[in-house]
Amino acid sequence: MVNLMAYDKNISENIVHLARLALSGRQQDIKLFIQRFSKKIKVNHPEISDQLDSLLKENPSQKSPVRNREMVSMPVDRDSRLNLMKFEYPIQLDIEPIWSKDINQSFKQIINERNQEDALAAAGLSLTKSLLFFGPPGVGKTLGARWLAKQLNFPLMILDLSAVMSSFLGRTGNNIRNVFDYSKNTKCVLLLDELDSIAKRRDDTTDVGELKRLVTVLLQEIDDWPSESLLISATNHPKLLDPAVWRRFDMAVEFPMPDIQQTKQAVEMYLGKNHLNNNDGVDLLSMIFEGFSFSDIERELLRMRRLAIISEIPLKDLVIQLSRNKMQTMTQKERIQCAVKIQKTGYSQRQASEWTGVSRDTIRKAVSK
């Protein structure tokens, strides 16, 4: 009798909650509720669960990737009247991304899940709907979101959480809700950039209470995100994030600084084909830029290419000049190590000396050790 009463109470609560969602007109939230309810009753009431799943497939609530002009305009901040996010569709990529093996595997899984959605649903599994990108600046987190949006043929919506902060903190929560409500109306990739600006640890005693409440708002919105779309959050400071934020994401993807091989790939890509005869300088530049981010490498090499054109100085000479400038910031020991690496790569002692400023005699002694 007690179990029956508890069951009836649960049914009543679900009916009331569904009615509340229906009256509010939040179609995507209604769909999400039905999905969860169907999964909850699948074991004891498989027939009802199957009927609900069929209704969801027959009556999708989301729009096509390209928004209708008659749809509600993009949400704006009440104070500044500026748009709260950017919208990109179709997605254009100027470069071919350079990913680590782990990033490649994670992205491949996301794409394959979308291609095998029915098989996952038959097994009672939902799609990966939320990703957390973390790593230092300039290593490809935003590019990763853009690449996934292009592969999925979804529009990309970018929300800079540091910019969404209203001068009245109480309105920031409304700004976040407005962005999520807007994004739920279509299949999309929503990128929350600078996540740490809001989702800080709630035990941080330096933060005001309102900021801590914003974390709760954000967690609620992440939980309610529809599985048909993809929510990506990016941060340069993962240690600042509230532990509860980490648990809300289906997958965390680390974007490390490029290794020496990836650095060489970046040098070759941003330098462009046929800009250096016989690849002279590529290995040298790879050594110089070791430990740099992709964006730093891109900025420096594109600057050099522009300078080569307007000054009519051969790019190879600029490479040597750049190497000398970079070497000046290194210690004598680091420059000797670099010179040894250059010679072991196949270049002569004369070239190693010219590029690093280390005497040939010093290089010879270091190599012989």
SEPA-655873 format. One line per 3 residues: for each residue x, y, z of N, C-alpha, C, O. Coordinates in steps of 0.001 Angstrom, whole numbers, plus 500000, padded with zeros to 6 digits. Example, Ala and Ser with C-alpha at 12.3 -4.5 7.8 and 13.67 -1.06 7.14 Angstrom:
REM residues 2
513190,494310,507800,512300,495500,507800,513200,496700,507800,514236,496681,508465; 512850,497750,507080,513670,498940,507140,512900,500030,507870,513409,501138,508039
END
This chain:
REM residues 369
500838,498796,500000,500000,500000,500000,500875,501257,500000,500590,502224,499293; 501956,501229,500813,502860,502374,500886,503536,502603,499546,503662,503742,499097; 503982,501500,498889,504623,501605,497574,503670,502163,496542,504063,502963,495693
502389,501734,496612,501392,502216,495662,501163,503716,495842,501040,504457,494867; 501107,504158,497113,500910,505578,497377,502103,506397,496872,501938,507482,496314; 503315,505848,497083,504508,506544,496611,504509,506627,495092,504915,507634,494511
504047,505550,494457,504003,505516,492987,503017,506562,492476,503306,507298,491533; 501819,506619,493129,500803,507588,492719,501303,509015,492912,501039,509889,492086; 502029,509250,494009,502570,510585,494264,503571,510969,493196,503594,512114,492744
504410,510009,492785,505407,510274,491746,504739,510612,490422,505161,511533,489722; 503695,509865,490082,502949,510138,488846,502340,511539,488904,502396,512282,487924; 501762,511896,490044,501131,513207,490191,502150,514324,490024,501884,515323,489355
503314,514152,490631,504356,515166,490519,504807,515340,489081,505035,516462,488629; 504935,514229,488359,505353,514301,486957,504315,515004,486097,504658,515788,485211; 503023,514715,486366,501945,515343,485595,501941,516849,485834,501807,517633,484895
502087,517248,487091,502100,518678,487429,503296,519374,486776,503163,520475,486243; 504464,518726,486820,505656,519332,486231,505510,519453,484713,505907,520460,484127; 504938,518424,484079,504728,518476,482633,503749,519582,482267,503948,520291,481280
502692,519732,483061,501715,520799,482808,502364,522171,482954,502075,523083,482179; 503242,522317,483945,503929,523592,484163,504801,523942,482949,504818,525087,482496; 505517,522950,482434,506353,523178,481257,505511,523528,480034,505864,524416,479258
504389,522816,479870,503520,523065,478712,502952,524474,478741,502907,525151,477714; 502522,524916,479908,501942,526252,480033,502979,527351,479838,502639,528459,479423; 504249,527050,480135,505303,528050,479953,505734,528162,478498,506425,529107,478116
505315,527175,477676,505648,527211,476247,507079,526819,475926,507553,527075,474819; 507775,526204,476872,509179,525828,476648,509226,524440,476013,509377,523436,476708; 509097,524392,474693,508971,523124,473978,510175,522204,474164,510022,520994,474332
511371,522785,474133,512560,521943,474262,512648,521321,475657,513106,520187,475801; 512212,522055,476682,512207,521506,478038,511176,520389,478168,511388,519414,478889; 510057,520544,477461,509036,519487,477463,509615,518212,476850,509450,517118,477392
510282,518365,475739,510878,517209,475076,511911,516547,475973,511960,515320,476056; 512736,517337,476645,513760,516792,477527,513113,516041,478690,513591,514976,479082; 512041,516581,479238,511335,515913,480339,510772,514566,479880,510887,513570,480594
510161,514532,478684,509587,513283,478185,510682,512246,477947,510490,511063,478225; 511827,512686,477436,512948,511765,477242,513372,511126,478554,513568,509913,478628; 513512,511939,479580,513929,511415,480878,512861,510511,481489,513184,509470,482063
511599,510899,481369,510503,510103,481917,510426,508756,481207,510204,507725,481843; 510609,508765,479891,510580,507526,479117,511682,506578,479568,511463,505374,479699; 512855,507125,479801,513982,506293,480247,513711,505723,481642,514095,504592,481941
513045,506513,482497,512790,506098,483877,511807,504926,483949,511941,504053,484807; 510815,504906,483045,509778,503865,483113,510014,502722,482137,509165,501841,482002; 511155,502724,481454,511395,501758,480384,511383,500318,480888,510924,499422,480180
511880,500085,482100,511959,498720,482626,510577,498191,483000,510206,497082,482618; 509828,498983,483742,508518,498522,484222,507386,498736,483221,506385,498021,483254; 507541,499715,482334,506475,500011,481366,507086,500215,479969,507046,501325,479437
507643,499166,479380,508319,499318,478088,507395,499773,476959,507828,500480,476049; 506105,499362,477018,505181,499750,475947,504968,501269,475933,505018,501908,474882; 504729,501829,477125,504537,503282,477215,505810,504013,476806,505755,505022,476102
506950,503504,477247,508236,504122,476906,508451,504141,475397,508897,505145,474841; 508134,503032,474738,508292,502951,473278,507374,503940,472565,507764,504557,471573; 506144,504086,473079,505204,505035,472466,505704,506474,472604,505602,507268,471669
506245,506798,473781,506782,508141,473986,507972,508402,473071,508091,509487,472500; 508851,507414,472928,510006,507568,472040,509571,507779,470601,510170,508569,469871; 508516,507064,470193,508004,507225,468820,507433,508622,468611,507629,509227,467557
506730,509129,469612,506176,510477,469500,507280,511523,469375,507153,512484,468616; 508354,511332,470120,509466,512280,470052,510099,512289,468671,510471,513349,468167; 510224,511126,468057,510822,511045,466725,509902,511632,465660,510367,512241,464697
508576,511444,465838,507616,511924,464845,507394,513432,464949,506997,514070,463974; 507647,513999,466120,507365,515415,466342,508576,516121,466930,508539,516555,468082; 509657,516244,466149,510843,516945,466671,510503,518389,466949,509770,519027,466194
511042,518897,468038,510738,520280,468431,511786,521272,467990,511585,522483,468088; 512915,520761,467500,513988,521681,467135,513900,522084,465671,513380,521341,464839; 514396,523227,465381,514395,523761,464034,515588,523243,463265,516471,522592,463823
515608,523540,461971,516755,523194,461150,517930,524075,461537,517737,525093,462202; 519173,523700,461128,520335,524485,461523,520255,525956,461140,520764,526810,461865; 519623,526263,460012,519530,527662,459595,518274,528267,460183,517168,527779,459948
518446,529322,460943,517307,529922,461644,516360,530657,460697,516778,531296,459731; 515086,530543,461007,514055,531255,460262,514099,532737,460626,514316,533084,461787; 513899,533589,459667,513959,535036,459915,512875,535490,460881,513001,536524,461538
511794,534690,460959,510697,535099,461816,510930,534722,463273,510152,535102,464149; 512011,533966,463536,512286,533561,464908,512664,534777,465747,513041,535828,465228; 512552,534599,467037,512855,535692,467954,514289,536155,467758,515177,535347,467486
514512,537444,467895,515847,537997,467697,516795,537510,468784,516369,537053,469845; 518087,537616,468500,519102,537145,469415,519021,537919,470734,518831,539136,470721; 519163,537225,471877,519051,537911,473172,520146,538954,473369,521280,538787,472918
519776,540033,474055,520714,541127,474302,520770,541417,475795,519851,541077,476540; 521854,542046,476221,521978,542477,477608,521074,543684,477843,521042,544615,477038; 520359,543658,478926,519382,544720,479207,520041,546077,479395,519458,547108,479060
521265,546075,479935,521947,547343,480217,522594,547926,478969,522348,549076,478608; 523434,547109,478307,524214,547617,477173,523479,547505,475844,523835,548188,474884; 522442,546638,475773,521699,546349,474534,522578,545666,473489,522230,545644,472309
523704,545113,473908,524573,544380,472995,524163,542916,472966,523652,542382,473950; 524396,542269,471816,524088,540853,471703,524898,540063,472721,526066,540363,472968; 524265,539051,473309,524930,538248,474323,525824,537169,473721,526647,536585,474426
525673,536899,472434,526497,535861,471822,526665,536109,470334,525973,536935,469739; 527608,535367,469744,527867,535434,468314,527262,534203,467634,527125,533143,468245; 526911,534364,466377,526273,533286,465617,527054,533062,464328,527307,534011,463585
527439,531812,464053,528189,531480,462837,527528,530313,462098,527329,529242,462672; 527196,530522,460848,526692,529458,459983,526606,529992,458550,526049,531068,458334; 527145,529265,457569,527909,528018,457701,529303,528280,458279,529791,529410,458269
529919,527236,458772,531222,527363,459418,532332,527340,458374,532359,526474,457499; 533239,528293,458477,534392,528361,457577,535672,528136,458381,535883,528777,459410; 536525,527223,457908,537811,526963,458551,538930,527355,457606,538986,526878,456473
539822,528224,458068,540922,528690,457230,542117,527743,457254,542945,527762,456343; 542208,526913,458295,543354,526012,458428,542866,524620,458782,541733,524439,459227; 543734,523639,458580,543455,522273,459003,543973,522114,460424,545170,522277,460658
543099,521797,461382,543534,521731,462781,544600,520653,463002,544642,519641,462303; 545447,520899,463981,546461,519928,464392,546077,519460,465793,546231,520196,466768; 545572,518220,465882,545109,517702,467155,546066,516645,467695,546800,516010,466938
546047,516467,469000,546747,515342,469613,545926,514075,469385,544771,514151,468967; 546509,512928,469655,545821,511651,469469,544571,511573,470336,543527,511106,469881; 544671,512025,471577,543518,511959,472482,542372,512847,472001,541209,512450,472074
542689,514038,471512,541646,514933,471001,540991,514318,469767,539770,514363,469620; 541802,513747,468886,541261,513083,467692,540272,511998,468064,539200,511896,467466; 540626,511185,469051,539750,510085,469460,538446,510608,470051,537375,510073,469767
538535,511645,470866,537327,512219,471471,536396,512789,470407,535188,512557,470446; 536953,513531,469462,536144,514135,468411,535540,513073,467493,534401,513206,467046; 536304,512026,467218,535798,510941,466380,534598,510272,467041,533635,509912,466364
534653,510106,468365,533534,509501,469071,532286,510374,468977,531185,509863,468770; 532451,511689,469129,531301,512598,469043,530612,512468,467679,529388,512378,467596; 531414,512459,466623,530855,512357,465269,530181,511002,465064,529081,510932,464516
530833,509933,465499,530279,508585,465309,528997,508380,466101,528097,507670,465652; 528905,508992,467270,527671,508877,468055,526487,509446,467278,525407,508855,467254; 526699,510592,466646,525611,511201,465873,525212,510343,464674,524062,510363,464237
526174,509594,464154,525879,508715,463012,525212,507419,463438,524646,506715,462602; 525268,507091,464726,524681,505843,465219,523733,506121,466385,523711,505397,467380; 522964,507177,466234,522059,507601,467301,521006,506543,467614,520682,506317,468780
520466,505888,466571,519425,504878,466782,519960,503679,467549,519270,503129,468408; 521191,503272,467241,521779,502120,467934,521989,502440,469412,521772,501584,470270; 522408,503660,469710,522589,504061,471104,521245,504111,471833,521141,503684,472983
520218,504635,471157,518894,504734,471769,518329,503349,472065,517687,503146,473095; 518567,502393,471162,518084,501026,471367,518719,500388,472596,518129,499516,473233; 519929,500835,472917,520628,500311,474090,520335,501142,475339,520920,500909,476397
519430,502110,475212,519080,502950,476350,520124,503999,476683,520194,504473,477817; 520948,504370,475681,522018,505335,475895,521731,506624,475137,521235,506594,474011; 522042,507741,475752,521857,509036,475099,523181,509508,474515,524243,508982,474849
523107,510497,473647,524301,511048,473025,525115,511860,474032,524573,512394,475000; 526417,511943,473788,527241,512877,474545,526778,514284,474202,526826,514693,473041; 526333,515019,475200,525740,516325,474914,526574,517498,475421,526327,518642,475039
527564,517224,476284,528332,518333,476857,529805,517973,476964,530167,516876,477387; 530645,518923,476571,532094,518751,476594,532733,519899,477357,532265,521036,477292; 533801,519598,478079,534585,520630,478747,535977,520643,478136,536726,519675,478262
536324,521744,477472,537648,521919,476888,538507,522712,477883,538098,523777,478346; 539684,522196,478206,540561,522947,479111,542002,522865,478633,542435,521858,478074; 542719,523931,478862,544104,524028,478431,544516,525485,478343,543668,526369,478468
545799,525761,478129,546288,527147,478075,545730,527889,476861,545186,527260,475953; 545854,529204,476831,545357,529995,475690,546094,529631,474399,547273,529278,474421; 545383,529722,473284,546005,529590,471976,546304,528187,471517,547095,528002,470592
545685,527167,472145,545999,525781,471766,544880,525111,470958,544981,523927,470636; 543812,525857,470625,542813,525319,469704,541468,524977,470285,540718,524226,469662; 541120,525499,471466,539832,525148,472071,538663,525706,471251,537712,524983,470953
538735,526982,470890,537668,527575,470071,537643,526944,468685,536570,526706,468130; 538805,526676,468129,538887,526004,466828,538249,524624,466905,537603,524182,465954; 538428,523942,468040,537821,522628,468211,536303,522689,468160,535662,521840,467542
535726,523701,468815,534272,523873,468784,533801,524187,467367,532779,523672,466912; 534554,525034,466681,534193,525399,465309,534288,524189,464377,533443,524008,463500; 535313,523369,464570,535498,522176,463727,534359,521191,463939,533840,520638,462969
533960,520961,465182,532857,520039,465458,531550,520556,464862,530770,519782,464309; 531311,521858,464973,530100,522435,464389,530079,522226,462883,529028,521937,462312; 531212,522368,462246,531287,522168,460797,531021,520711,460432,530287,520430,459484
531616,519784,461183,531416,518368,460900,529965,517947,461096,529457,517106,460354; 529301,518521,462081,527906,518186,462370,526920,518996,461534,525718,518731,461546; 527442,519991,460805,526597,520909,460040,525611,521643,460953,524446,521840,460609
526110,522038,462114,525323,522798,463076,525819,524245,463086,526998,524497,462836; 524935,525187,463370,525418,526555,463614,526210,526596,464908,525963,525807,465820; 527150,527507,464985,527948,527696,466193,527505,528981,466873,527489,530049,466261
527147,528866,468135,526790,530028,468939,527838,530174,470034,528107,529226,470772; 528421,531345,470137,529515,531569,471080,529090,532587,472127,528741,533722,471802; 529126,532166,473383,528811,533047,474497,530078,533259,475315,530620,532314,475888
530546,534495,475367,531693,534842,476197,531167,535159,477599,530579,536215,477830; 531389,534232,478524,530818,534402,479853,531394,535597,480598,530745,536148,481487; 532613,536000,480240,533176,537190,480878,532466,538454,480410,532461,539464,481113
531862,538397,479211,531164,539558,478667,529690,539590,479060,529050,540638,478984; 529148,538442,479481,527725,538368,479795,527427,538944,481173,526265,539141,481529; 528483,539214,481952,528289,539752,483297,527657,541141,483222,528228,542059,482634
526493,541283,483814,525811,542573,483836,526355,543426,484969,526887,542917,485956; 526207,544744,484804,526609,545639,485894,525746,545384,487127,526147,545688,488251; 524558,544822,486904,523698,544378,487994,523772,542857,488023,523203,542187,487161
524479,542309,489021,524744,540879,489027,523472,540040,488964,523479,538946,488399; 522396,540535,489532,521151,539784,489511,520647,539512,488109,519907,538555,487882; 521049,540359,487160,520590,540178,485778,521455,539196,484992,521056,538723,483928
522634,538892,485518,523515,537986,484798,522886,536598,484686,522991,535950,483644; 522238,536146,485751,521545,534860,485701,520479,534840,484623,520313,533841,483924; 519746,535958,484486,518732,536047,483436,519377,536030,482052,518845,535427,481120
520531,536699,481921,521240,536673,480647,521599,535240,480246,521422,534844,479094; 522100,534478,481205,522486,533090,480929,521263,532275,480536,521306,531513,479570; 520177,532431,481280,518956,531678,480951,518441,532053,479568,518012,531180,478813
518477,533340,479223,518001,533774,477914,518809,533154,476776,518252,532762,475751; 520125,533070,476967,520984,532472,475946,520655,530992,475784,520545,530496,474662; 520501,530296,476891,520195,528869,476814,518818,528633,476194,518661,527746,475356
517826,529418,476600,516478,529265,476031,516504,529489,474524,515855,528764,473770; 517256,530495,474093,517371,530795,472666,518053,529642,471922,517608,529245,470845; 519123,529111,472495,519914,528080,471825,519182,526742,471756,519418,525950,470844
518305,526492,472707,517584,525214,472730,516601,525078,471573,516106,523982,471307; 516314,526176,470886,515317,526143,469816,515842,525589,468500,515086,525490,467533; 517102,525230,468442,517644,524669,467210,518804,523750,467539,519454,523911,468572
519066,522798,466678,520265,521969,466834,521474,522863,466599,521577,523527,465568; 522372,522875,467550,523503,523779,467437,524659,523300,468304,524524,522362,469090; 525792,523963,468141,526901,523850,469081,526962,525179,469822,527178,526229,469216
526769,525124,471134,526848,526329,471958,528172,526300,472714,528423,525392,473507; 529011,527293,472465,530304,527387,473126,530241,528436,474230,529959,529607,473975; 530506,528002,475454,530605,528919,476589,532080,529183,476827,532782,528334,477375
532550,530337,476426,533969,530657,476546,534243,531315,477895,533368,531953,478479; 535480,531147,478380,535886,531712,479674,534966,531232,480795,534466,532030,481588; 534751,529919,480849,533836,529348,481843,534220,529723,483266,533350,529920,484115
535519,529823,483531,535977,530094,484890,535576,531483,485393,535620,531745,486595; 535185,532374,484472,534790,533721,484901,533516,533692,485737,533260,534615,486510; 532716,532637,485587,531482,532509,486370,531502,531260,487248,531150,531317,488426
531918,530124,486664,531794,528841,487357,532951,528580,488305,533569,527516,488258; 533248,529546,489165,534331,529383,490121,533888,528499,491288,532701,528243,491490; 534863,528055,492028,534580,527242,493201,533667,528014,494155,533891,529191,494438
532650,527334,494636,531718,528002,495535,532253,528120,496955,531616,528735,497811; 533437,527526,497215,534054,527716,498523,535093,528829,498496,535838,529015,499458; 535140,529583,497368,536065,530711,497251,535534,531863,498098,534521,532473,497754
536207,532157,499191,535715,533169,500127,535844,534584,499591,535299,535519,500178; 536563,534755,498475,536740,536098,497917,535576,536504,497028,535477,537665,496633; 534692,535564,496706,533587,535866,495814,532340,536275,496589,532110,535808,497705
531547,537142,495993,530291,537547,496594,529257,536448,496382,529405,535600,495503; 528201,536476,497208,527192,535428,497146,526495,535321,495810,526131,534225,495385; 526302,536456,495134,525592,536436,493855,526343,535614,492821,525729,534879,492047
527672,535730,492802,528451,534946,491853,528317,533456,492128,528291,532648,491199; 528232,533094,493397,528058,531688,493750,526699,531177,493288,526567,530023,492882; 525698,532037,493350,524372,531636,492869,524369,531461,491360,523603,530657,490827
525227,532213,490664,525314,532052,489215,525809,530657,488839,525410,530106,487813; 526680,530091,489674,527153,528732,489418,525977,527761,489440,525888,526864,488602; 525085,527945,490392,523904,527082,490496,523032,527217,489254,522544,526219,488724
522835,528456,488784,522052,528680,487568,522694,527957,486389,522010,527299,485604; 523999,528085,486275,524719,527467,485164,524617,525950,485223,524431,525305,484192; 524736,525372,486410,524637,523921,486556,523252,523428,486139,523124,522382,485502
522238,524175,486496,520875,523794,486111,520708,523802,484597,520084,522906,484030; 521263,524809,483951,521141,524911,482500,521932,523805,481796,521487,523275,480778; 523101,523458,482336,523884,522369,481749,523116,521052,481861,523092,520264,480916
522489,520813,483018,521713,519584,483218,520554,519489,482235,520213,518399,481777; 519944,520629,481911,518755,520648,481055,519083,520767,479566,518174,520886,478744; 520345,520736,479215,520716,520885,477807,520266,519661,477011,520508,518537,477451
519615,519838,475844,519121,518711,475048,520254,517921,474392,521251,518498,473958; 520096,516605,474323,521163,515746,473803,521342,515866,472290,522385,515483,471762; 520329,516398,471581,520467,516546,470130,521522,517590,469762,522132,517514,468696
521730,518550,470638,522719,519595,470402,523983,519306,471199,524054,518327,471942; 524968,520163,471033,526245,519949,471714,526610,521221,472479,526678,522308,471907; 526842,521063,473772,527251,522172,474624,528733,522017,474938,529159,520987,475461
529516,523042,474617,530955,523000,474864,531328,524191,475740,530973,525331,475439; 532039,523918,476814,532559,524979,477670,534078,524961,477609,534687,523892,477562; 534685,526128,477609,536142,526223,477493,536695,527069,478625,536098,528070,479021
537835,526658,479136,538485,527415,480197,540001,527303,480075,540536,526263,479693; 540677,528398,480409,542143,528398,480483,542629,528090,481896,543821,527883,482124; 541681,528064,482847,542050,527892,484254,541186,526809,484894,540297,527126,485685
541422,525559,484576,540567,524473,485091,540564,524356,486608,539575,523905,487186; 541651,524753,487267,541728,524629,488720,540776,525577,489435,540471,525381,490611; 540300,526611,488729,539383,527565,489342,537942,527077,489330,537092,527637,490022
537659,526038,488548,536280,525601,488381,535759,524899,489629,536486,524185,490319; 534489,525125,489892,533817,524417,490975,533812,522919,490649,533533,522551,489508; 534113,522042,491622,534111,520590,491352,532792,520094,490775,532780,519161,489973
531680,520709,491175,530377,520284,490661,530255,520537,489168,529519,519834,488476; 530976,521541,488665,530942,521838,487232,531572,520694,486443,531035,520280,485416; 532698,520184,486912,533360,519066,486228,532425,517873,486086,532397,517225,485040
531660,517583,487133,530797,516396,487114,529629,516544,486159,529023,515545,485771; 529298,517772,485769,528141,517981,484905,528430,517655,483441,527497,517464,482661; 529686,517589,483060,530023,517384,481652,530234,515901,481344,530833,515162,482124
529724,515494,480184,529844,514087,479776,531280,513714,479432,531684,512562,479594; 532048,514687,478960,533415,514397,478530,534285,515630,478747,533878,516748,478432; 535480,515421,479283,536459,516499,479439,537607,516253,478471,538153,515151,478416
537972,517273,477711,539012,517139,476680,540116,518140,476980,539887,519349,477020; 541309,517620,477188,542450,518499,477474,543154,518900,476184,543422,518064,475321; 543448,520187,476068,544190,520723,474936,545567,521142,475443,545716,522231,475996
546578,520285,475259,547917,520612,475779,548671,521534,474825,548239,521765,473695; 549786,522049,475289,550680,522792,474410,551227,521836,473354,551434,520659,473651; 551466,522308,472131,551952,521402,471076,553323,520821,471407,554192,521500,471954
553493,519527,471056,554808,518914,471215,555679,519319,470032,555235,520084,469176; 556914,518820,469968,557852,519271,468945,557381,518901,467542,557587,519665,466599; 556743,517721,467396,556253,517316,466078,555090,518194,465633,555023,518596,464472
554175,518494,466553,553046,519369,466224,553524,520793,465960,552962,521500,465123; 554563,521206,466679,555152,522526,466428,555700,522595,465011,555521,523597,464319; 556368,521529,464578,556912,521497,463214,555789,521537,462189,555906,522223,461173
554690,520805,462441,553538,520840,461538,552979,522249,461437,552631,522714,460352; 552895,522928,462585,552367,524298,462603,553287,525242,461843,552816,526106,461105; 554597,525083,462018,555559,525926,461297,555397,525732,459797,555350,526710,459050
555311,524490,459347,555159,524215,457916,553854,524772,457375,553809,525290,456259; 552776,524666,458177,551462,525139,457720,551421,526658,457625,550980,527200,456612; 551875,527351,458667,551785,528808,458676,552872,529463,457823,552715,530595,457367
553969,528746,457612,555021,529279,456759,554592,529225,455302,554989,530071,454501; 553782,528229,454958,553308,528084,453585,554283,527298,452730,555480,527251,453014; 553766,526690,451693,554604,525883,450812,555539,526759,449976,555201,527873,449575
556716,526211,449737,557701,526825,448827,558237,528179,449296,558778,528946,448501; 558085,528466,450587,558615,529743,451070,560074,529633,451505,560781,530637,451585; 560518,528419,451783,561917,528193,452120,562452,527064,451245,561871,525979,451213
563548,527306,450536,564107,526276,449669,564628,525107,450491,565344,525285,451476; 564249,523907,450060,564719,522679,450702,564420,522648,452212,565143,522016,452981; 563353,523336,452620,562929,523352,454025,563979,523943,454973,563911,523723,456182
564956,524696,454428,565934,525339,455302,565213,526218,456318,564405,527070,455950; 565501,526013,457558,564932,526847,458603,563728,526261,459302,563380,526712,460394; 563063,525249,458698,561875,524683,459331,562244,524015,460653,561580,524230,461667
563288,523217,460640,563710,522559,461886,564176,523583,462913,563914,523449,464108; 564873,524610,462426,565336,525652,463331,564153,526361,463974,564124,526560,465188; 563183,526738,463156,562012,527425,463689,561243,526530,464659,560704,527007,465658
561197,525232,464362,560506,524304,465256,561158,524287,466630,560478,524209,467654; 562479,524361,466639,563187,524408,467925,562940,525730,468642,562739,525763,469856; 562956,526815,467878,562744,528140,468468,561349,528245,469078,561173,528820,470152
560362,527686,468384,558977,527820,468824,558524,526695,469747,557350,526633,470112; 559429,525813,470125,559051,524754,471049,558586,525379,472368,559275,526214,472954; 557404,524957,472817,556837,525541,474030,555904,526700,473765,555305,527233,474699
555762,527112,472487,554835,528176,472104,553469,527569,471777,553380,526395,471418; 552421,528359,471900,551092,527913,471496,550940,528034,469989,551738,528699,469329; 549907,527384,469444,549647,527469,468004,549396,528911,467580,549875,529341,466531
548653,529657,468383,548329,531034,468006,549575,531915,468003,549704,532805,467162; 550495,531672,468942,551738,532450,468970,552594,532146,467739,553188,533053,467155; 552656,530882,467348,553421,530491,466161,552820,531125,464910,553536,531651,464058
551491,531066,464814,550803,531646,463660,551066,533146,463562,551396,533650,462488; 550925,533845,464652,551101,535296,464641,552515,535686,464205,552682,536607,463405; 553535,534992,464723,554914,535347,464416,555271,535035,462968,555932,535837,462307
554840,533878,462468,555209,533497,461104,554466,534316,460057,555038,534652,459021; 553220,534638,460306,552494,535484,459357,553082,536890,459329,553121,537536,458281; 553537,537356,460483,554216,538656,460524,555479,538625,459675,555764,539572,458942
556233,537536,459775,557461,537402,458994,557172,537363,457494,557898,537966,456703; 556120,536659,457109,555787,536568,455683,555377,537928,455127,555744,538287,454008; 554616,538678,455916,554233,540023,455471,555465,540917,455344,555596,541683,454389
556364,540808,456322,557575,541620,456313,558453,541280,455116,559060,542167,454516; 558521,539997,454768,559338,539574,453625,558849,540213,452328,559651,540543,451455; 557538,540386,452203,556961,540964,450987,557193,542470,450925,557640,542991,449903
556893,543167,452012,556963,544631,451956,558403,545146,452023,558683,546255,451569; 559322,544347,452588,560716,544786,452702,561608,544203,451612,562759,544606,451448; 561045,543234,450861,561779,542536,449804,563040,541857,450345,564045,541738,449644
562968,541417,451597,564045,540647,452211,563682,539175,452099,562558,538806,452441; 564593,538313,451630,564290,536879,451514,563825,536307,452859,564381,536631,453908; 562810,535464,452809,562255,534901,454032,563309,534127,454815,563302,534123,456046
564213,533472,454092,565266,532712,454764,566119,533626,455638,566501,533240,456743; 566422,534829,455161,567216,535777,455946,566456,536233,457188,567044,536445,458249; 565139,536381,457039,564319,536775,458186,564266,535668,459222,564218,535934,460423
564276,534402,458749,564295,533266,459674,565558,533306,460521,565513,533119,461737; 566696,533554,459857,567975,533631,460578,567955,534794,461567,568410,534672,462704; 567413,535929,461105,567323,537099,461981,566432,536812,463187,566762,537182,464314
565304,536150,462944,564400,535799,464039,565090,534867,465029,564967,535027,466244; 565824,533882,464482,566509,532934,465367,567507,533660,466260,567621,533351,467446; 568220,534610,465700,569187,535365,466501,568489,536167,467599,568955,536230,468737
567363,536779,467232,566624,537562,468226,566117,536676,469360,566191,537045,470532; 565597,535492,468992,565084,534576,470005,566212,534042,470879,566047,533850,472084; 567373,533802,470243,568514,533270,470992,568987,534243,472057,569524,533827,473084
568792,535539,471821,569229,536538,472786,568463,536446,474101,568938,536893,475145; 567273,535859,474033,566473,535702,475256,566824,534421,475995,566337,534189,477101; 567679,533572,475384,568068,532315,476008,569376,532473,476769,570157,533391,476517
569594,531560,477703,570879,531524,478390,571921,530918,477452,571575,530304,476443; 573195,531093,477793,574273,530516,476989,574127,528996,476898,574360,528406,475843; 573744,528373,477997,573578,526918,478002,572466,526491,477051,572614,525511,476321
571345,527229,477054,570225,526894,476172,570612,527073,474709,570218,526274,473860; 571384,528121,474411,571797,528349,473020,572747,527255,472548,572680,526830,471395; 573625,526799,473426,574537,525702,473060,573739,524423,472798,574022,523695,471847
572742,524154,473643,571904,522968,473445,571159,523040,472125,571019,522037,471425; 570683,524225,471788,569961,524418,470527,570907,524220,469346,570539,523599,468349; 572125,524746,469459,573108,524598,468387,573446,523134,468154,573577,522701,467009
573586,522374,469223,573870,520936,469112,572716,520215,468418,572936,519361,467559; 571472,520567,468800,570304,519951,468159,570295,520249,466666,569994,519373,465855; 570627,521494,466304,570621,521888,464891,571629,521062,464110,571331,520585,463015
572819,520891,464671,573835,520114,463950,573421,518650,463848,573611,518023,462805; 572860,518104,464917,572439,516704,464882,571279,516489,463918,571055,515372,463452; 570542,517552,463619,569439,517458,462659,569963,517296,461236,569239,516842,460350
571232,517672,461020,571819,517505,459694,572436,518761,459126,572958,518752,458011; 572379,519839,459882,572964,521083,459405,574441,521152,459809,574877,520443,460717; 575195,522000,459135,576633,522131,459403,576881,522950,460662,575995,523656,461144
578105,522843,461191,578478,523657,462339,578420,525144,461999,578066,525968,462842; 578769,525477,460763,578721,526869,460338,577297,527406,460420,577078,528513,460911; 576311,526614,459934,574915,527048,459998,574439,527134,461448,573753,528084,461826
574807,526140,462255,574395,526142,463658,574958,527366,464380,574284,527981,465206; 576208,527708,464053,576845,528877,464666,576169,530158,464201,575918,531063,464997; 575873,530227,462885,575259,531417,462315,573873,531658,462902,573496,532798,463171
573126,530592,463098,571743,530724,463562,571638,530965,465061,570679,531587,465518; 572605,530484,465832,572489,530580,467289,573432,531600,467919,573230,532018,469059; 574466,532000,467175,575434,532921,467741,576453,532239,468629,577235,532914,469300
576461,530912,468648,577432,530152,469425,578630,529848,468527,578447,529460,467374; 579842,530014,469031,581039,529784,468212,581126,528323,467787,580655,527428,468488; 581737,528099,466624,581877,526741,466111,582722,525882,467044,582468,524687,467193
583725,526488,467672,584585,525743,468592,583778,525257,469803,583950,524129,470264; 582898,526124,470307,582056,525738,471450,581101,524617,471054,580878,523683,471824; 580541,524713,469853,579645,523666,469371,580383,522355,469240,579875,521305,469632
581584,522415,468688,582390,521205,468483,582671,520507,469822,582574,519285,469924; 583013,521288,470829,583301,520721,472137,582036,520109,472758,582097,519047,473378; 580883,520790,472587,579638,520281,473163,579197,518983,472496,578686,518081,473159
579398,518889,471177,579015,517683,470439,579888,516493,470841,579411,515359,470901; 581157,516754,471113,582103,515692,471428,581949,515143,472841,582526,514104,473159; 581185,515816,473692,581017,515367,475066,580156,514107,475123,579904,513579,476206
END
